[in-house]
Amino acid sequence: MKCLFLRGGAAVLSLAFTAALCWAAIQGTVQDSSGAAVPHARIYVLQQPFPSRAVTADSAGAFRFPDLGAGRCTVFASAPGLSGGMVQTPCDSSEPLVLTLHPSAVAETVVVTAERTDVSSAGAASSTSVVTSDDVRAMQAMELFEAFRYLPGVEVNQTGRYGSVTGIFIRGAGSPGSSNYNLVAMDGVPINDVGGAYNFASLPPELIDRVELVRGPQAALYGPYGIGGAVQVITPSGLEHHDFFSSVEGGNFGTRRFTAGGGGQIGDFGLYGSLSRLQSDGVAANDDSRIDNAHLKADYVLHRRHHFQYSFLADSNESGNPGAFGSDPAHLFPGIDTVSRTFENYDVHAFHYDAQLGSRINQRLTGGVYSDRLDFHSSFGPSFSRQSRNSLSSETGIALAGHDVLIFGMDWSGERFRNTFLTDAGSAFFPVERSFFGWFVENHLEWRGKLFLNAGARLEYIRRNAIPPDAFGSRPFLPEDREAEAHPKLSAAYLLLATTRLHGSVGTGLRPPNGFELTFTTNPALRPERTVSFDAGLAQSFWDHRIMADVTWFYSRFRDQIVTLSPAAQSLSHWTSDNLANSEAGGVEAALYIHAGRNLRLRGAYTYLDTAVLSLDGSSTLVQGIFRLGQQLIRRPRHSGSYMAVWQQRRLLVETGAVLHGRTLDVEPNFAAGEYLNPFYATFDAGAQFEISRGVALTAKVRNLLDRTYEESLGFPALGRNFTVGVKWRWLRE
């Protein structure tokens, strides 16, 4: 299989280097409805099936895209509070363009995660949210996931202060006790733990050009782990961003944050990178944390039609683990653990090669390496966990006719997991190894700028190595396991009268077992967990696109969830654990965006989520573990909402926001049986930035303004009222 993959790649490279095109440039200016130039607007060019391109206009609103080939291009632009100017033009046109932007509640951008071809956000049929670097700068985010709290259908769960373990639930998707149903990727390379979990606290805000969050299962596009949704971090490129920045911030609870970075383009070579550190002392002894990040992206364009790209991310973090010292509803508070600490280092390498073969074919080769090394020190002694993933992908895009694009290809990934507690009969460590082979096809059709239809399917083949017996007789020899399955997806959107957008999708997803689930079982054929999901919605614009409301209904059925069988349920299976558990999640998510004048923008979100634990297969009354039939899934509120307002006048920017979190069920973290109520809470934030000179700004932000006492995860107190002040510098090269 690997030989076939490499031979195919070599053939593609040979074709790419023999192709020849005639190259030209698109250039023009960006203005608002009054005719005034819009400085530093973002301009995008779409030329399917080729990757999109973006540049930033200069202070006079001028822009230029060099080295475009023949064919039709779609050009549009956006700026804070402004959007539009979408035009279609020959890519080799010499006629200067004038893009006119109008006030808009939602800025137009490019989306690459919802489908395998780059589309405008208006043309993405799946339910997608985009968080841009401008968004996180305006809200002064200390950690990237802060922006996720303001997205509909997304629940953020953090275990305490800055740097503590953080997961998200998209539309309630996740195992009953874990947020492990999200595909997380950086520049196309998955960075999940083996088994699907991911700690979002490790992602710094300066890492991003934008983050794309797609709701619903994505197995047809990306294979394993995207069972509830997909989150992709797109990092900045020196070909598109020409700036440098730095910042110093500090506040109470010993909070300190430092950043520096930037980049640009020299000829055909682009380079962009960043460094950051976030530290906090927390609220108790041994509650401190430190997160260091280094990122680099290098781009090289060869002969105008071959684009090479390399991305690198290194993360080093350390944190104390004082234990669950909060509300302690079962009165089992063991005291603060002053010994336990976690040390983690992970790195990601992403490689991309795009070749334009003539005017209708694009070939993309992608490779990735992810490695994670975690060590834990406690009073019981040291322990470790080692995880890695290598991946390769070949993807071919063909423009069939007009706006009809066919994408097909194959990919491979190999995972490896080792842990202190995974030993063989001789008490020696051994790795769990697993590989995935996927063959996929997808078609994106756009009809008259009104109908957007995306249909795809994927065949997944999973192979796991044999697992030796343990030294205690609790695990027998588990032979090599193989299985294959197919996953479809269909999404569609339709525009009515340029103000109404209907959208819907259906798809499936899977989450393969993690390393512990594979090795602490007697089951030789433990299968992946699966879901099928549906959604349908309506987006309506008012007041000449200054107001936009989007309401979406969704439903997901989760099955084959892995359960360790209790004595009462042992009659249902011969094994100690099996794929017998079921649950469901459904509800409505709503978002409202308002452009109340060019200086004021508001947004609000509300989610109604109805979740339930269902009975085990083969029983009408038994459920897994400590749960009850029909009960709400833990850490997923039935009602949640948020609002944010950003006001900017010349040199002053003021923002305020709130997150409202309905009551949830949770488990007592100190080994007590049963579930406990985590009450409703609301938090309010406010911040300001004042530019004292060109590119230099003083910043201040107060979080939890009303000093609310609450816990997102039971037993782990969140920070009380906390503030940061700082100085930020950013220089844009014209």
C-alpha positions in Angstrom: 0.0 0.0 0.0 2.7 2.4 0.9 4.7 1.6 -2.3 1.5 2.3 -4.3 1.1 5.6 -2.5 4.7 6.7 -3.2 4.6 5.7 -6.8 1.4 7.7 -7.3 3.0 10.7 -5.7 6.1 10.4 -8.0 3.9 10.3 -11.0 2.0 13.4 -9.9 5.3 15.3 -9.3 6.5 14.4 -12.8 3.3 15.7 -14.4 3.4 18.9 -12.3 6.9 19.9 -13.4 6.0 19.4 -17.1 2.8 21.6 -16.9 3.0 25.1 -18.4 0.7 28.1 -17.8 0.5 31.7 -18.7 0.6 33.9 -15.6 -0.9 37.3 -14.9 -2.0 39.4 -11.9 -5.3 40.7 -10.3 -5.0 44.1 -8.7 -7.2 46.9 -7.6 -8.5 48.9 -4.6 -10.9 48.5 -1.8 -13.3 51.2 -0.8 -16.4 51.7 1.3 -19.8 52.8 0.1 -18.8 56.5 0.4 -15.8 55.9 -1.9 -13.2 56.2 0.8 -10.3 53.8 0.8 -10.5 50.9 3.3 -7.0 50.4 4.7 -5.7 47.0 5.6 -8.7 45.2 4.3 -8.4 41.4 3.7 -8.8 40.3 0.1 -9.4 36.8 -1.0 -9.1 35.0 -4.4 -10.9 31.7 -5.1 -9.9 29.7 -8.2 -11.2 26.2 -7.8 -9.9 23.6 -7.5 -6.7 25.5 -6.5 -6.0 26.7 -2.9 -7.4 30.1 -2.1 -5.0 33.1 -1.7 -5.3 36.2 0.5 -3.5 39.5 0.8 -3.8 42.6 3.0 -4.5 45.9 1.4 -2.1 48.8 2.1 -3.1 52.0 3.9 -4.5 53.3 0.6 -6.7 50.2 0.1 -4.6 48.9 -2.8 -3.9 45.2 -3.4 -2.3 42.9 -5.9 -2.3 39.1 -6.5 0.6 38.2 -8.7 1.1 35.0 -10.7 -2.5 33.9 -11.3 -3.1 31.5 -14.2 -5.9 31.3 -16.7 -9.5 30.6 -15.7 -12.2 32.3 -13.7 -11.5 33.8 -10.3 -13.8 35.0 -7.5 -12.5 38.0 -5.6 -14.0 39.4 -2.4 -12.9 41.4 0.6 -13.7 42.1 4.3 -12.7 44.4 7.1 -14.0 44.8 10.7 -17.7 45.7 10.2 -17.5 45.6 6.4 -17.9 42.9 3.8 -18.8 42.3 0.2 -17.3 43.4 -3.1 -17.6 39.9 -4.5 -16.8 39.8 -8.2 -16.0 37.2 -10.8 -13.3 38.0 -13.3 -10.9 36.3 -15.6 -7.8 35.4 -13.6 -5.5 36.9 -16.3 -7.5 40.1 -16.5 -5.5 43.3 -16.7 -8.5 45.5 -15.8 -8.1 47.0 -12.3 -10.8 46.0 -9.8 -12.7 48.2 -7.4 -14.2 46.3 -4.5 -16.9 48.2 -2.6 -17.6 47.1 1.0 -20.8 47.7 2.8 -21.7 47.5 6.5 -22.2 43.9 7.4 -23.0 42.0 10.6 -20.8 39.0 9.5 -17.5 39.3 7.7 -16.9 37.1 4.6 -13.9 34.8 4.7 -12.6 31.6 3.3 -13.4 28.2 4.8 -11.2 25.1 4.1 -12.4 22.7 6.9 -16.1 22.2 6.0 -15.2 20.7 2.6 -12.1 19.5 0.9 -12.1 22.5 -1.4 -11.7 26.2 -0.4 -15.0 28.0 -0.4 -16.3 31.3 0.8 -18.0 31.2 4.2 -21.3 32.0 2.4 -20.8 29.0 0.2 -20.0 26.5 3.0 -23.0 24.2 3.3 -22.0 22.8 6.7 -22.7 24.6 9.9 -19.4 26.5 10.4 -18.0 29.2 12.7 -14.8 31.1 12.0 -12.7 32.9 14.6 -10.1 35.3 13.1 -7.0 36.8 14.6 -8.8 40.1 14.7 -11.5 38.5 16.9 -9.0 37.2 19.5 -7.0 40.5 19.5 -10.2 42.5 20.1 -11.2 40.4 23.1 -7.6 40.2 24.4 -7.8 36.4 24.7 -5.2 34.9 27.0 -6.0 31.4 25.7 -7.5 30.7 22.3 -10.5 28.7 23.6 -11.8 31.9 25.2 -13.3 32.8 21.8 -15.1 29.4 21.7 -17.3 30.4 24.7 -19.1 32.9 22.4 -20.0 30.3 19.7 -23.4 28.7 19.5 -23.5 25.0 20.2 -20.1 24.9 21.9 -19.6 24.2 25.6 -16.1 24.9 27.1 -15.1 23.0 30.2 -12.0 24.1 32.1 -10.7 22.5 35.3 -9.7 25.8 37.1 -7.2 28.5 36.3 -5.1 29.5 33.3 -3.4 26.5 31.8 -5.6 23.9 33.4 -7.0 21.0 31.3 -9.8 22.2 29.0 -12.1 20.4 26.7 -15.1 21.3 24.5 -18.4 19.7 23.7 -19.8 20.5 20.2 -23.6 20.1 20.3 -23.2 17.9 23.4 -21.1 15.3 21.6 -18.8 13.3 23.8 -18.6 10.2 25.9 -20.7 10.5 29.0 -17.7 11.7 31.0 -15.2 13.0 28.5 -14.9 15.6 25.7 -13.2 13.3 23.2 -15.4 13.6 20.1 -13.7 16.4 18.3 -11.1 16.2 15.5 -8.5 18.8 16.2 -6.0 19.7 13.5 -3.3 22.3 12.8 -2.8 23.1 9.1 -4.4 19.9 8.1 -2.5 17.6 10.5 -4.5 15.9 13.4 -3.1 16.7 16.8 -5.6 14.7 19.0 -4.4 12.2 21.6 -4.8 8.6 20.6 -8.4 8.0 21.4 -9.6 11.6 20.6 -9.0 13.7 23.7 -7.4 17.1 23.4 -6.4 19.8 25.9 -7.3 23.2 24.3 -5.4 25.1 27.0 -2.2 24.5 25.1 -3.2 26.6 22.0 -2.1 30.3 22.2 -4.2 33.0 20.4 -1.2 34.4 18.4 -0.8 31.1 16.7 -3.8 31.6 14.4 -4.7 33.3 11.2 -8.1 31.9 11.8 -9.8 28.9 13.5 -12.6 27.0 11.7 -15.1 25.1 13.8 -17.4 22.7 11.9 -20.4 21.2 13.7 -21.5 17.6 13.1 -19.5 14.4 12.3 -16.8 14.6 9.7 -15.7 11.0 9.1 -16.5 11.3 5.4 -13.9 14.1 5.1 -11.3 13.3 7.7 -11.8 9.8 9.0 -11.5 9.1 12.7 -12.1 11.4 15.7 -14.4 14.0 14.0 -17.5 12.3 15.6 -19.0 15.5 17.0 -17.2 18.2 15.0 -13.9 19.4 13.7 -11.7 22.3 14.9 -8.8 23.4 12.6 -6.2 26.0 13.4 -4.9 27.8 10.3 -1.6 29.4 11.1 -0.4 32.7 9.5 1.7 32.6 6.4 4.4 35.1 5.5 3.0 35.1 1.9 -0.2 36.7 3.3 0.8 38.5 6.5 3.5 41.2 6.6 3.7 42.3 10.2 5.6 42.1 13.5 4.2 42.1 17.0 5.1 41.8 20.7 3.2 42.1 24.0 3.8 42.1 27.7 0.8 41.6 30.1 0.5 40.9 33.8 -2.2 40.8 36.5 -3.3 39.3 39.8 -3.1 35.6 40.6 0.5 35.9 39.4 -0.6 36.0 35.7 2.1 36.9 33.2 2.1 36.7 29.4 4.7 37.5 26.8 4.5 37.2 23.0 6.6 38.1 20.0 6.5 37.2 16.4 5.8 38.2 12.8 7.1 37.7 9.3 6.7 38.5 5.7 7.7 37.7 2.1 10.9 38.0 0.2 10.5 37.1 -3.4 8.9 33.6 -3.6 9.7 32.8 0.0 7.5 33.5 3.0 8.3 33.1 6.7 6.1 33.6 9.8 6.6 32.6 13.4 5.7 33.4 17.0 6.9 32.8 20.6 4.7 33.0 23.7 4.7 32.2 27.4 1.7 32.2 29.8 2.2 31.7 33.5 -0.2 31.7 36.5 0.1 31.0 40.2 -3.5 29.8 40.5 -5.7 30.0 43.6 -4.0 27.5 45.9 -0.7 25.8 46.7 0.6 23.8 43.7 -2.0 25.3 41.4 0.6 27.2 39.2 1.1 26.6 35.5 3.4 27.5 32.7 2.8 27.2 28.9 5.5 27.9 26.3 4.8 27.8 22.6 7.0 28.3 19.5 5.5 28.3 16.0 7.0 28.6 12.5 5.6 28.4 9.0 7.7 28.5 5.8 6.3 28.8 2.3 8.1 28.6 -1.0 6.5 29.1 -4.5 8.5 27.4 -7.3 7.9 28.3 -10.9 4.6 30.0 -9.9 2.6 26.7 -9.8 4.3 24.6 -7.1 3.7 25.6 -3.5 5.7 24.0 -0.7 4.8 24.7 2.9 6.1 23.5 6.2 4.5 24.3 9.6 6.0 23.6 13.0 4.5 23.9 16.5 6.3 23.1 19.8 4.6 23.2 23.1 6.1 22.8 26.6 3.9 23.1 29.6 4.1 22.4 33.3 1.4 22.5 35.9 0.7 21.6 39.5 -2.2 19.2 40.3 -3.6 20.3 43.7 -6.6 17.9 43.2 -10.3 18.6 43.4 -10.3 21.1 46.3 -13.5 22.9 45.6 -17.1 22.3 46.6 -16.6 18.7 47.6 -20.4 17.8 47.8 -19.7 14.3 49.1 -17.5 15.6 52.0 -14.5 13.6 50.8 -12.2 16.6 50.5 -8.7 15.1 50.9 -6.8 18.3 51.2 -4.6 20.1 48.6 -2.1 17.8 46.9 1.2 19.7 47.1 3.3 17.0 45.3 1.6 16.0 42.0 2.8 17.8 38.9 2.4 17.3 35.1 5.2 17.9 32.6 4.3 17.8 28.9 6.1 18.5 25.6 4.5 18.0 22.2 5.4 19.0 18.7 3.7 19.0 15.3 5.2 19.0 11.9 3.0 19.6 8.8 4.2 19.4 5.2 2.2 20.4 2.2 2.8 20.4 -1.6 0.3 21.8 -4.1 0.8 21.6 -7.8 -1.3 23.2 -10.5 -1.6 20.8 -13.4 -3.0 22.9 -16.2 -6.0 25.1 -15.6 -8.3 22.5 -14.1 -6.4 20.1 -11.9 -4.7 20.6 -8.5 -2.7 17.9 -6.8 -2.0 18.1 -3.0 0.3 16.0 -1.0 0.2 16.3 2.8 2.4 14.8 5.5 2.3 15.2 9.3 4.2 14.1 12.4 2.7 14.5 15.9 4.6 13.5 19.0 3.5 14.0 22.7 5.6 13.2 25.8 3.8 13.5 29.2 5.3 12.8 32.6 3.4 12.8 35.9 5.0 13.0 39.3 3.0 12.2 42.4 3.4 10.8 45.9 3.0 7.3 44.4 6.0 7.8 42.1 6.5 8.9 38.5 4.5 7.8 35.5 4.6 8.5 31.8 2.6 8.5 28.6 4.0 8.6 25.1 1.9 9.2 21.9 2.8 9.7 18.3 1.0 9.9 14.9 2.4 9.9 11.4 0.2 10.7 8.4 0.3 10.9 4.6 -2.3 12.1 2.2 -2.8 12.4 -1.6 -5.7 14.6 -2.8 -6.6 15.4 -6.4 -9.1 18.2 -7.3 -10.6 18.5 -10.7 -12.8 21.4 -12.0 -15.3 19.4 -14.0 -17.4 22.4 -15.4 -18.2 25.8 -14.1 -18.5 25.5 -10.3 -18.4 21.7 -10.1 -15.3 20.4 -8.4 -14.5 16.7 -7.8 -12.0 15.7 -5.1 -10.7 12.2 -4.5 -7.7 10.6 -2.9 -6.4 8.4 -0.2 -4.6 8.9 3.2 -2.8 6.8 5.8 -2.0 7.5 9.4 -0.2 5.4 12.0 -0.6 5.8 15.8 1.5 4.6 18.6 0.7 4.7 22.4 2.8 3.7 25.4 2.1 4.2 29.1 3.4 3.3 32.5 0.5 1.0 33.1 0.6 -0.9 29.8 2.8 -3.9 30.4 3.1 -7.5 29.1 3.4 -10.8 30.9 7.0 -9.9 31.8 6.0 -6.5 33.2 7.8 -4.8 30.2 6.4 -1.8 28.5 4.8 -2.4 25.0 3.2 -0.1 22.5 -0.3 -0.2 21.2 0.0 0.5 17.4 -2.8 1.2 15.0 -3.1 2.3 11.4 -5.8 3.8 9.3 -6.2 3.7 5.5 -8.9 5.9 4.0 -10.2 6.3 0.4 -12.4 9.3 -0.2 -14.4 11.1 -2.9 -16.3 14.4 -2.7 -18.1 16.6 -5.0 -18.8 20.3 -4.5 -21.4 21.9 -6.8 -22.4 25.5 -6.9 -25.3 26.5 -9.1 -25.9 30.2 -10.1 -24.5 31.4 -6.8 -27.6 30.1 -5.0 -27.4 26.4 -4.5 -24.3 24.9 -2.7 -24.3 21.1 -2.6 -21.5 19.0 -1.1 -21.6 15.2 -1.1 -18.9 12.8 0.0 -18.1 9.3 1.1 -15.1 7.5 2.7 -14.1 3.9 3.1 -12.0 3.4 6.2 -9.8 0.4 6.9 -8.5 0.1 10.5 -5.8 -2.3 11.6 -4.5 -2.8 15.2 -1.5 -4.8 16.2 -1.7 -7.8 18.5 -1.7 -7.1 22.3 0.2 -9.4 24.6 -1.3 -10.7 27.9 -0.5 -9.0 31.1 1.3 -10.3 34.2 -1.9 -10.5 36.3 -4.1 -12.7 34.2 -6.7 -10.0 33.7 -6.0 -9.6 30.0 -5.5 -12.5 27.6 -3.7 -12.4 24.4 -5.6 -10.2 21.9 -4.8 -11.0 18.3 -4.4 -8.5 15.5 -7.8 -6.8 14.7 -8.9 -5.5 11.3 -12.2 -3.9 10.1 -13.5 -1.8 7.3 -16.5 0.6 7.2 -18.0 3.3 5.0 -19.0 6.8 6.0 -21.2 9.2 3.9 -21.9 12.9 4.3 -24.3 15.3 2.5 -24.7 19.0 3.1 -26.6 21.7 1.2 -27.4 25.4 1.4 -29.7 27.5 -0.7 -29.9 31.3 -0.9 -33.3 33.0 -1.3 -33.6 36.6 -2.4 -30.0 37.2 -1.2 -31.2 37.6 2.4 -32.4 34.1 3.4 -30.2 31.0 3.6 -31.5 27.5 4.1 -28.9 24.9 5.2 -28.8 21.3 6.4 -26.5 18.3 6.6 -26.4 14.6 7.5 -23.3 12.6 8.3 -21.6 9.9 10.4 -18.6 9.7 12.6 -16.4 7.4 14.6 -14.0 7.5 17.5 -11.6 4.5 17.8 -10.8 3.3 21.3 -8.0 4.9 23.2 -4.9 3.0 24.5 -6.4 2.2 27.9 -9.6 1.0 26.4 -7.7 -1.4 24.1 -5.5 -2.8 26.8 -7.7 -3.0 29.9 -10.2 -5.4 28.3 -10.6 -9.0 27.5 -12.5 -8.1 24.3 -10.4 -9.0 21.2 -12.6 -6.9 18.8 -13.4 -3.7 20.6 -14.9 -1.5 17.9 -15.0 2.3 17.4 -17.8 4.4 18.9 -20.1 5.8 16.2 -22.7 8.5 15.6 -25.2 9.6 13.0 -26.2 13.3 13.0 -28.7 15.6 11.3 -29.2 19.4 11.2 -31.3 21.9 9.4 -31.3 25.7 9.8 -32.3 29.1 8.5 -30.1 32.2 8.4 -31.9 35.5 7.8 -30.4 38.9 7.1 -32.2 42.2 7.9 -31.6 45.9 7.4 -29.3 45.5 4.4 -27.2 42.8 6.0 -26.6 44.8 9.2 -28.4 42.2 11.2 -28.1 38.5 10.7 -29.9 35.7 12.7 -29.1 32.0 12.3 -31.2 29.3 13.9 -30.3 25.6 13.6 -32.0 22.4 14.8 -29.7 19.4 15.4 -29.9 15.8 16.5 -27.2 13.1 17.1 -27.5 9.5 18.1 -24.3 8.0 19.7 -24.0 4.2 19.6 -21.4 1.5 20.2 -20.0 3.5 23.1 -17.5 1.6 25.2 -18.7 0.5 28.7 -17.0 -1.4 31.4 -19.6 -3.9 32.5 -20.9 -3.8 36.0 -21.9 -7.0 37.8 -25.6 -6.3 36.9 -24.7 -6.0 33.2 -22.4 -9.0 32.8 -25.1 -11.1 31.3 -25.0 -8.8 28.2 -21.5 -9.7 27.2 -18.7 -12.2 27.6 -16.1 -9.5 27.9 -15.1 -7.1 30.7 -15.9 -4.1 28.3 -17.9 -3.9 25.1 -19.6 -1.6 22.6 -23.0 -1.6 24.3 -23.7 1.9 25.5 -25.9 4.5 23.8 -26.7 8.2 24.3 -28.3 11.1 22.3 -28.1 14.9 22.0 -30.4 17.3 20.3 -31.6 20.8 20.4 -31.5 24.2 18.9 -28.6 26.7 18.5 -29.2 30.4 17.6 -26.9 33.3 16.9 -27.6 37.0 16.3 -25.1 39.4 14.8 -25.7 43.2 14.7 -23.8 45.9 13.0 -25.0 49.0 14.9 -23.0 51.6 13.0 -19.4 51.1 11.8 -18.1 51.6 15.4 -20.3 49.2 17.2 -20.7 45.4 16.6 -22.8 43.1 18.8 -23.2 39.3 18.8 -25.3 36.9 20.9 -25.7 33.2 21.1 -28.1 30.7 22.7 -28.1 26.9 22.8 -30.9 24.6 24.0 -29.4 21.2 24.5 -31.3 18.0 25.4 -29.1 15.0 26.2 -29.9 11.6 27.5 -28.2 8.4 28.6 -29.9 5.5 26.8 -30.1 1.8 27.8 -27.4 -0.7 27.0 -27.8 -3.0 24.0 -29.7 -6.0 25.0 -31.4 -4.3 27.9 -34.3 -1.8 28.4 -33.3 -0.7 31.9 -29.5 -1.1 32.4 -27.1 1.8 31.6 -23.4 2.3 32.0 -21.6 3.0 35.2 -23.1 5.3 37.8 -25.6 6.9 35.3 -29.4 6.6 35.3 -31.6 5.9 32.3 -32.6 9.1 30.6 -30.4 11.4 32.7 -28.7 14.4 31.2 -25.1 13.9 30.2 -22.6 15.4 32.6 -21.1 18.8 32.1 -23.5 19.7 29.3 -26.0 22.4 30.3 -29.6 22.4 29.0 -29.4 26.2 28.5 -26.4 28.3 27.7 -25.8 31.7 26.1 -23.5 34.6 25.6 -23.2 38.1 24.3 -20.3 40.3 23.2 -20.1 44.0 22.2 -17.1 45.7 20.5 -17.0 49.5 20.2 -14.2 51.3 18.5 -13.6 55.0 18.0 -10.4 56.1 16.5 -7.7 55.0 19.0 -10.0 53.5 21.6 -11.5 50.0 21.5 -13.8 48.8 24.3 -15.3 45.3 24.5 -17.6 43.6 27.0 -19.1 40.1 27.1 -20.9 37.6 29.2 -21.3 33.9 29.3 -24.4 32.3 30.9 -24.1 28.7 31.9 -27.1 26.6 32.9 -26.9 24.1 35.7 -25.4 20.7 34.9 -24.9 17.3 36.4 -21.4 16.4 37.3 -19.6 13.6 39.1 -17.9 14.0 42.5 -14.2 14.0 41.6 -13.1 12.4 44.9 -14.2 8.9 44.1 -17.8 9.2 45.5 -20.6 7.5 43.7 -23.5 9.4 42.2 -24.0 12.7 40.4 -24.2 16.2 41.8 -25.8 19.4 40.7 -23.4 22.1 39.5 -25.6 25.3 39.7 -26.2 28.1 37.1 -23.6 30.8 36.9 -22.9 33.9 34.7 -19.6 35.6 34.2 -19.0 39.1 32.8 -15.8 40.5 31.2 -14.8 44.0 30.1 -11.7 45.3 28.4 -10.2 48.3 26.7 -7.3 49.1 24.3 -5.9 52.6 23.7 -3.4 53.3 20.9 -0.9 55.8 22.4 1.1 56.0 19.2 1.1 54.2 15.8 1.1 50.5 16.5 1.6 50.8 20.3 -1.5 50.2 22.6 -2.1 50.1 26.3 -4.5 47.3 27.2 -6.6 46.3 30.2 -9.0 43.5 30.8 -11.2 42.4 33.8 -12.5 38.8 33.7 -15.3 37.6 36.1 -16.1 41.2 36.8 -18.7 40.4 39.5 -16.3 38.0 41.3 -18.6 35.1 40.8 -17.7 31.9 42.7 -18.2 28.9 40.3 -16.7 25.7 39.0 -16.9 24.6 35.4 -15.8 21.1 36.5 -17.0 20.2 39.9 -14.3 20.5 42.5 -12.0 22.8 40.5 -12.6 26.5 41.3 -12.4 29.0 38.5 -10.5 32.2 39.1 -12.4 35.0 40.9 -12.3 38.6 39.7 -9.0 38.8 37.8 -7.4 41.5 35.6 -4.5 42.0 33.3 -2.9 45.1 32.0 -0.2 45.4 29.3 1.4 47.0 26.4 1.1 45.6 22.8 3.0 46.6 19.7 2.1 45.7 16.1 3.7 47.0 13.0 2.1 46.4 9.5 4.4 46.6 6.5 2.9 48.4 3.6 
